[in-house]
């Protein structure tokens, strides 16, 4: 039995239409399923965890990156961390931001979504094994970040009903004028250093924020975290940063550095703001420990 988990408010409500079409397509292919509609934050987490414990044939998430983050966290917590998860995950990109799928399918933000093609991947059980990252034990699939981009996510949440997938970009300039850099101690595979940063992104996938290409070299199955550190930027340079992310020009800035590693510890002052994991916001603890869980999840592709 496949378990479908739907976030009815993702993608400005389009997910319920996708849900009915996917159910029909699965039925036509003789695939058994049961559906769950989330009603509040963390519902997707608990539903996914329970489905794994019930030995589901697969979980199908219909929503954006935030919905999938909750699902993945529940799947990981159903088993000892680091163990291969026996239940595969199907990701239907129904949200306003579907950044992990852009890396998974090796194509930037496809505009056409084929229900038939998606159902065929479930029927054929076409799978790819990928890594997961945890932040103080909370699993995520795509990118975790602190700094100005996390503050923008907080602002973008209020703008989503109006701007949809462009809400992140609409919030950028609102936050830049208020931005303060962060004094952080970053410990990479046991080697600490302290510096002022504008943002730190801990990446498994390549895209975030509705299409910003933050980590062009990141791979979702190499057993490595791709750490992007952007040193202290002046406000004029900060104004140029986000447009450059759309076309990968940020990699040419001297303030932008990439490191491949397996563990990162971020130590930041209290009051720094929120930790953003795939678009979901969490309180920042003084020390945030990021670890890679290599090759633990099969996804339909």
Buried (B, 14 or more C-beta within 10 A) or exposed (E): EBBBBBBBBBBEEBBBEBBEBBBEBBEEEEBEBEBBBBEEEEBBBBBBBBBBEEEBBBBBBBBBBBBBBBBBBBBBBBBEEEEEBEBBBBBBBBBBBBBBBBBBBEEEBEEEBEBEEBBBBBBEEEBEBBBBBBBEEBBBBBBBBBBBBBBBBBBBBEBBEEBBBBBBBBBBEBBBEEBEBBBBEBBBEEEEEEBEBBBBBBBBBBBBBBBBBBBBEBBBBBEBBBBBBBBBBEEEBBBEBBEBBBEBBBBEBEBBEBBBBEEBBBBBEEEBBBBBBBBBBBEBBEEBBBBBBBBBBBBBB
